[in-house]
Amino acid sequence: MAMVKKTYSITETLNQYIGLRIKSGEYATDSEYVRELIRRDQQENKEISYIRSKLIKAEQSGFTNQVKEEMLNEFKSELRAYGEL
């Protein structure tokens, strides 16, 4: 995938924190760290959207007779189907 160059301004405190993350060896560069943060944000938003859609669906469907274990198994099956579990 083609890379796009961007420039951001951050505080010295944030810069030092990024430097510590790189020094720890977890990330090689500032860019790698920022890309990982963006990927995590994308995943988090995907999960929030999924949960939100389930809550809306549940609210619209009314009460259920399912027990907790049945609901949990159903959610896990759906997550597996989406490759999330």
DSSP file (Angstrom, degrees, kcal/mol; ACC not computed):
  #  RESIDUE AA STRUCTURE BP1 BP2  ACC     N-H-->O    O-->H-N    N-H-->O    O-->H-N    TCO  KAPPA ALPHA  PHI   PSI    X-CA   Y-CA   Z-CA
    1    1 A M              0   0    0      0, 0.0     2,-0.1     0, 0.0     0, 0.0   0.000 360.0 360.0 360.0 137.7    0.0    0.0    0.0
    2    2 A A        -     0   0    0      1,-0.1     2,-0.3     0, 0.0     0, 0.0  -0.395 360.0-129.8 -68.1 141.7    1.3    3.5   -0.9
    3    3 A M        -     0   0    0     -2,-0.1     2,-0.4     2,-0.0    -1,-0.1  -0.709  11.6-151.0 -94.7 145.8    2.4    5.6    2.1
    4    4 A V        -     0   0    0     -2,-0.3     2,-0.4     2,-0.0     0, 0.0  -0.961  17.3-131.0-113.8 131.6    1.2    9.2    2.5
    5    5 A K        +     0   0    0     -2,-0.4     2,-0.3     2,-0.0    -2,-0.0  -0.704  30.3 177.0 -86.9 131.4    3.5   11.6    4.4
    6    6 A K        -     0   0    0     -2,-0.4     2,-0.4     2,-0.0    -2,-0.0  -0.923  18.8-146.5-129.9 155.1    1.9   13.6    7.2
    7    7 A T        +     0   0    0     -2,-0.3     2,-0.3     2,-0.0    -2,-0.0  -0.990  18.7 179.5-125.4 131.5    3.2   16.1    9.7
    8    8 A Y        -     0   0    0     -2,-0.4     2,-0.5     2,-0.0    -2,-0.0  -0.944  21.1-138.5-129.7 150.4    1.9   16.5   13.2
    9    9 A S        +     0   0    0     -2,-0.3     2,-0.3     0, 0.0    -2,-0.0  -0.926  27.9 173.3-106.9 133.7    2.8   18.7   16.2
   10   10 A I        -     0   0    0     -2,-0.5     2,-0.0     1,-0.0    -2,-0.0  -0.902  34.6 -94.7-133.8 164.0    2.9   17.1   19.6
   11   11 A T     >  -     0   0    0     -2,-0.3     4,-2.2     1,-0.1     5,-0.1  -0.306  35.3-112.7 -73.2 162.3    3.9   18.3   23.1
   12   12 A E  H  > S+     0   0    0      1,-0.2     4,-2.5     2,-0.2     5,-0.2   0.867 118.1  57.2 -63.0 -36.3    7.4   17.6   24.4
   13   13 A T  H  > S+     0   0    0      2,-0.2     4,-2.0     1,-0.2    -1,-0.2   0.926 108.5  45.1 -61.1 -45.6    5.8   15.3   27.0
   14   14 A L  H  > S+     0   0    0      2,-0.2     4,-2.6     1,-0.2    -1,-0.2   0.894 111.5  53.6 -65.2 -39.0    4.1   13.2   24.3
   15   15 A N  H  X S+     0   0    0     -4,-2.2     4,-2.3     1,-0.2    -2,-0.2   0.908 108.8  48.9 -61.2 -42.8    7.4   13.1   22.3
   16   16 A Q  H  X S+     0   0    0     -4,-2.5     4,-2.1     2,-0.2    -1,-0.2   0.894 110.1  51.8 -64.2 -39.7    9.2   11.8   25.3
   17   17 A Y  H  X S+     0   0    0     -4,-2.0     4,-2.0     2,-0.2    -2,-0.2   0.929 109.3  49.0 -63.4 -44.9    6.6    9.1   25.9
   18   18 A I  H  X S+     0   0    0     -4,-2.6     4,-2.1     1,-0.2    -1,-0.2   0.910 109.1  54.5 -60.2 -41.2    6.9    8.0   22.3
   19   19 A G  H  X S+     0   0    0     -4,-2.3     4,-2.7     1,-0.2    -1,-0.2   0.887 106.4  51.1 -59.4 -40.0   10.7    7.9   22.7
   20   20 A L  H  X S+     0   0    0     -4,-2.1     4,-1.9     2,-0.2    -1,-0.2   0.890 108.2  51.9 -64.5 -39.2   10.3    5.6   25.7
   21   21 A R  H  <>S+     0   0    0     -4,-2.0     6,-0.9     2,-0.2     5,-0.9   0.881 112.5  45.7 -64.6 -37.8    8.1    3.3   23.7
   22   22 A I  H ><5S+     0   0    0     -4,-2.1     3,-1.6     1,-0.2    -2,-0.2   0.915 110.5  52.9 -71.1 -43.3   10.7    3.1   21.0
   23   23 A K  H 3<5S+     0   0    0     -4,-2.7    -2,-0.2     1,-0.3    -1,-0.2   0.836  99.9  63.3 -60.2 -32.7   13.5    2.6   23.5
   24   24 A S  T 3<5S-     0   0    0     -4,-1.9    -1,-0.3    -5,-0.2    -2,-0.2   0.687 112.2-122.2 -66.8 -16.0   11.6   -0.3   25.0
   25   25 A G  T < 5S+     0   0    0     -3,-1.6    -3,-0.1     2,-0.4    -2,-0.1   0.388  84.8 112.6  90.9  -3.7   12.0   -2.0   21.6
   26   26 A E  S   <S+     0   0    0     -5,-0.9     2,-0.3     1,-0.1    -4,-0.2   0.842  84.4  27.4 -70.4 -31.9    8.3   -2.5   21.1
   27   27 A Y        -     0   0    0     -6,-0.9    -2,-0.4    -5,-0.1    -1,-0.1  -0.958  62.7-154.7-130.1 148.7    8.3    0.0   18.2
   28   28 A A  S    S+     0   0    0     -2,-0.3     2,-0.3     1,-0.2    -1,-0.1   0.799  77.0  10.9 -90.8 -32.2   11.1    0.9   15.8
   29   29 A T  S  > S-     0   0    0      1,-0.1     4,-1.8    -7,-0.0    -1,-0.2  -0.914  73.4-107.5-142.9 165.5   10.0    4.4   14.8
   30   30 A D  H  > S+     0   0    0     -2,-0.3     4,-2.5     1,-0.2     5,-0.2   0.914 119.9  54.1 -57.3 -43.9    7.5    7.1   15.7
   31   31 A S  H  > S+     0   0    0      1,-0.2     4,-2.8     2,-0.2    -1,-0.2   0.891 105.1  52.2 -61.6 -41.2    5.6    6.3   12.5
   32   32 A E  H  > S+     0   0    0      1,-0.2     4,-2.1     2,-0.2    -1,-0.2   0.914 110.5  49.0 -61.8 -42.0    5.3    2.7   13.5
   33   33 A Y  H  X S+     0   0    0     -4,-1.8     4,-2.1     2,-0.2    -2,-0.2   0.928 112.4  47.1 -63.2 -46.1    3.9    3.7   16.9
   34   34 A V  H  X S+     0   0    0     -4,-2.5     4,-2.2     1,-0.2    -2,-0.2   0.905 110.5  52.5 -64.8 -41.6    1.4    6.1   15.4
   35   35 A R  H  X S+     0   0    0     -4,-2.8     4,-2.5     1,-0.2    -1,-0.2   0.910 108.9  50.6 -60.2 -41.3    0.2    3.5   12.8
   36   36 A E  H  X S+     0   0    0     -4,-2.1     4,-2.6     1,-0.2    -1,-0.2   0.904 108.6  51.7 -63.8 -41.2   -0.4    1.0   15.6
   37   37 A L  H  X S+     0   0    0     -4,-2.1     4,-2.2     2,-0.2    -1,-0.2   0.900 110.5  48.9 -61.1 -40.2   -2.4    3.6   17.5
   38   38 A I  H  X S+     0   0    0     -4,-2.2     4,-2.5     2,-0.2    -2,-0.2   0.919 110.4  50.3 -66.4 -43.3   -4.5    4.2   14.4
   39   39 A R  H  X S+     0   0    0     -4,-2.5     4,-2.3     1,-0.2    -2,-0.2   0.918 111.1  49.2 -61.3 -42.5   -5.1    0.4   13.9
   40   40 A R  H  X S+     0   0    0     -4,-2.6     4,-2.8     1,-0.2    -1,-0.2   0.908 110.5  50.7 -61.9 -41.7   -6.1    0.0   17.5
   41   41 A D  H  X S+     0   0    0     -4,-2.2     4,-2.6     2,-0.2    -2,-0.2   0.905 109.2  51.1 -63.1 -41.5   -8.5    2.9   17.1
   42   42 A Q  H  X S+     0   0    0     -4,-2.5     4,-2.1     2,-0.2    -2,-0.2   0.930 112.4  46.3 -60.3 -45.4  -10.0    1.4   14.0
   43   43 A Q  H  X S+     0   0    0     -4,-2.3     4,-2.5     2,-0.2    -2,-0.2   0.915 112.0  50.9 -64.2 -43.3  -10.5   -1.9   15.8
   44   44 A E  H  X S+     0   0    0     -4,-2.8     4,-2.6     1,-0.2    -1,-0.2   0.916 110.7  48.5 -61.5 -43.5  -12.0   -0.2   18.8
   45   45 A N  H  X S+     0   0    0     -4,-2.6     4,-2.4     2,-0.2    -1,-0.2   0.870 109.8  52.7 -65.6 -36.0  -14.5    1.7   16.7
   46   46 A K  H  X S+     0   0    0     -4,-2.1     4,-2.1     2,-0.2    -2,-0.2   0.925 111.5  46.5 -62.8 -44.5  -15.4   -1.5   14.9
   47   47 A E  H  X S+     0   0    0     -4,-2.5     4,-2.6     2,-0.2    -2,-0.2   0.903 111.8  50.5 -65.2 -41.8  -16.1   -3.2   18.2
   48   48 A I  H  X S+     0   0    0     -4,-2.6     4,-2.9     1,-0.2    -1,-0.2   0.910 110.1  50.1 -63.1 -42.1  -18.1   -0.2   19.5
   49   49 A S  H  X S+     0   0    0     -4,-2.4     4,-2.5     2,-0.2    -1,-0.2   0.904 110.9  49.9 -62.4 -41.1  -20.2   -0.2   16.3
   50   50 A Y  H  X S+     0   0    0     -4,-2.1     4,-2.1     2,-0.2    -2,-0.2   0.944 113.6  44.7 -62.3 -48.5  -20.9   -3.9   16.7
   51   51 A I  H  X S+     0   0    0     -4,-2.6     4,-2.6     1,-0.2    -2,-0.2   0.915 112.5  52.2 -62.7 -43.4  -21.9   -3.5   20.3
   52   52 A R  H  X S+     0   0    0     -4,-2.9     4,-2.5     1,-0.2    -1,-0.2   0.916 109.3  49.3 -59.9 -43.6  -24.1   -0.5   19.5
   53   53 A S  H  X S+     0   0    0     -4,-2.5     4,-2.4     1,-0.2    -1,-0.2   0.886 111.4  49.9 -64.9 -37.4  -25.9   -2.4   16.7
   54   54 A K  H  X S+     0   0    0     -4,-2.1     4,-2.7     2,-0.2    -2,-0.2   0.901 110.6  49.7 -66.3 -40.4  -26.5   -5.3   19.1
   55   55 A L  H  X S+     0   0    0     -4,-2.6     4,-2.6     2,-0.2    -2,-0.2   0.910 111.9  47.7 -64.9 -41.8  -27.9   -2.9   21.7
   56   56 A I  H  X S+     0   0    0     -4,-2.5     4,-2.2     2,-0.2    -2,-0.2   0.931 113.2  48.4 -63.6 -45.3  -30.2   -1.2   19.2
   57   57 A K  H  X S+     0   0    0     -4,-2.4     4,-1.5     1,-0.2    -2,-0.2   0.916 113.3  47.8 -61.0 -43.2  -31.4   -4.6   17.9
   58   58 A A  H  X S+     0   0    0     -4,-2.7     4,-1.0     1,-0.2    -2,-0.2   0.908 110.6  51.1 -64.8 -42.2  -32.0   -5.8   21.5
   59   59 A E  H  < S+     0   0    0     -4,-2.6     3,-0.3     1,-0.2    -1,-0.2   0.889 112.7  46.3 -62.6 -38.9  -33.8   -2.7   22.4
   60   60 A Q  H  < S+     0   0    0     -4,-2.2    -1,-0.2     1,-0.2    -2,-0.2   0.744 108.9  55.5 -76.1 -23.8  -36.1   -3.0   19.4
   61   61 A S  H  < S-     0   0    0     -4,-1.5    -1,-0.2     1,-0.2    -2,-0.2   0.645  96.3-146.1 -87.1 -14.1  -36.8   -6.7   20.0
   62   62 A G     <  -     0   0    0     -4,-1.0    -1,-0.2    -3,-0.3    -2,-0.1  -0.470  47.4  -7.1  84.7-158.6  -38.1   -6.4   23.5
   63   63 A F        -     0   0    0     -2,-0.1     2,-0.3     1,-0.0    -4,-0.0  -0.273  62.4-149.8 -75.6 159.8  -37.6   -9.0   26.3
   64   64 A T        -     0   0    0      2,-0.1    -1,-0.0     1,-0.1    -2,-0.0  -0.894  20.2-149.3-127.8 157.7  -36.0  -12.4   25.9
   65   65 A N        +     0   0    0     -2,-0.3     2,-0.1     2,-0.1    -1,-0.1   0.348  62.7 119.6-102.7   2.2  -36.4  -15.8   27.5
   66   66 A Q        -     0   0    0      1,-0.1     2,-0.2     2,-0.1    -2,-0.1  -0.380  61.6-129.2 -67.8 144.3  -32.8  -16.7   26.8
   67   67 A V     >  -     0   0    0      1,-0.1     4,-2.1    -2,-0.1     3,-0.4  -0.518  30.7 -99.6 -87.1 165.2  -30.6  -17.4   29.8
   68   68 A K  H  > S+     0   0    0      1,-0.2     4,-2.6     2,-0.2     5,-0.2   0.869 121.4  52.5 -52.9 -45.0  -27.3  -15.7   30.2
   69   69 A E  H  > S+     0   0    0      1,-0.2     4,-2.5     2,-0.2    -1,-0.2   0.881 107.9  51.5 -63.4 -39.2  -25.3  -18.7   28.9
   70   70 A E  H  > S+     0   0    0     -3,-0.4     4,-2.2     2,-0.2    -1,-0.2   0.922 111.5  47.0 -63.5 -43.9  -27.4  -19.0   25.7
   71   71 A M  H  X S+     0   0    0     -4,-2.1     4,-2.6     2,-0.2    -2,-0.2   0.927 112.0  50.3 -62.9 -44.6  -26.9  -15.3   25.0
   72   72 A L  H  X S+     0   0    0     -4,-2.6     4,-2.5     1,-0.2    -2,-0.2   0.917 111.0  48.6 -61.5 -44.2  -23.1  -15.5   25.6
   73   73 A N  H  X S+     0   0    0     -4,-2.5     4,-2.2     1,-0.2    -1,-0.2   0.888 111.0  51.2 -62.8 -39.3  -22.8  -18.5   23.3
   74   74 A E  H  X S+     0   0    0     -4,-2.2     4,-2.1     2,-0.2    -2,-0.2   0.922 111.0  47.5 -63.7 -44.8  -24.8  -16.7   20.6
   75   75 A F  H  X S+     0   0    0     -4,-2.6     4,-2.5     1,-0.2    -2,-0.2   0.913 111.6  50.7 -62.9 -42.9  -22.6  -13.6   20.8
   76   76 A K  H  X S+     0   0    0     -4,-2.5     4,-2.5     1,-0.2    -1,-0.2   0.903 108.7  52.1 -62.8 -40.5  -19.4  -15.8   20.7
   77   77 A S  H  X S+     0   0    0     -4,-2.2     4,-2.2     1,-0.2    -1,-0.2   0.913 110.8  47.5 -61.1 -42.9  -20.7  -17.6   17.6
   78   78 A E  H  X S+     0   0    0     -4,-2.1     4,-1.5     2,-0.2    -2,-0.2   0.902 111.0  50.9 -66.1 -40.6  -21.4  -14.3   15.9
   79   79 A L  H  <>S+     0   0    0     -4,-2.5     5,-3.2     1,-0.2     6,-0.7   0.907 110.2  49.8 -63.6 -40.7  -17.9  -13.0   16.8
   80   80 A R  H ><5S+     0   0    0     -4,-2.5     3,-1.5     4,-0.2    -1,-0.2   0.908 107.0  55.2 -62.4 -41.1  -16.3  -16.2   15.4
   81   81 A A  H 3<5S+     0   0    0     -4,-2.2    -1,-0.2     1,-0.3    -2,-0.2   0.835 111.0  44.8 -61.3 -32.5  -18.3  -15.7   12.2
   82   82 A Y  T 3<5S-     0   0    0     -4,-1.5    -1,-0.3    -3,-0.1    -2,-0.2   0.395 116.7-115.3 -91.1   2.3  -16.8  -12.2   11.9
   83   83 A G  T < 5S+     0   0    0     -3,-1.5    -3,-0.2    -4,-0.3    -2,-0.1   0.758  83.8 119.3  72.0  24.0  -13.3  -13.5   12.7
   84   84 A E      <       0   0    0     -5,-3.2    -4,-0.2    -6,-0.2    -5,-0.1   0.505 360.0 360.0 -99.5  -6.4  -13.3  -11.4   15.9
   85   85 A L              0   0    0     -6,-0.7    -5,-0.2    -9,-0.1    -1,-0.1   0.344 360.0 360.0-136.1 360.0  -12.9  -14.3   18.4
